[in-house]
Amino acid sequence: MDEERHERIRAVVASIPEGSWCSYGDVAAAAGEKSARVVGTVLREDGADVPWHRVLRTTGTPAPHIAVEQIRRLTLEGVLVVDARAAKDQRHVFAAPEPERTGRSCT
């Protein structure tokens, strides 16, 4: 993976507000990636200095191998976690990108 893609994913993760969470797919879409798996790869390899714990599965559940620490960190930030699932109403939604302007008129 090239450095630009890598840093774009890290920047999106860094922009997730404290007290909320996103899915791997949410991050991928906001970073312009087609696959959510690449987000997991970036966080596994180079995610220690970004809020990796705010990225969950679409269901609001953490990956089993990091569940305890992820839930602990989310709870400390005020995310409600019940039965190992983050509250849906605390899921962060990224703003839709601005449409590209071509300079052409629609008329």
Disulfide bonds with the S-S distance in Angstrom:
none
